[in-house]
Amino acid sequence: MHLFRQSDPLSRWQGAEIKGIDLIGPLNNLIAIQRAISVRLAFFYVLFDLNDNYEFKMFKASRYLSYLK
């Protein structure tokens, strides 16, 4: 990708920002993708568990999201 071959770090940063690329690196991209998938799976699990009442579903969702911070 020509974006990361530029020698000027500022222009590289601006190009990455414009394209919406995570600036810290590919590891954080993987972490962000995994986290987004985990959140979706958690809500699927929480909302489709028919044995729980509404308050307990919200409690489980908030607990799970607090682990991701």
Buried (B, 14 or more C-beta within 10 A) or exposed (E): EEEEEEEEEEEBEEBBEEEEBBEEEEEEEEEEEEEEEBBEEBBEEBBEEEEBEEEEBEEBBEEBEEEEE
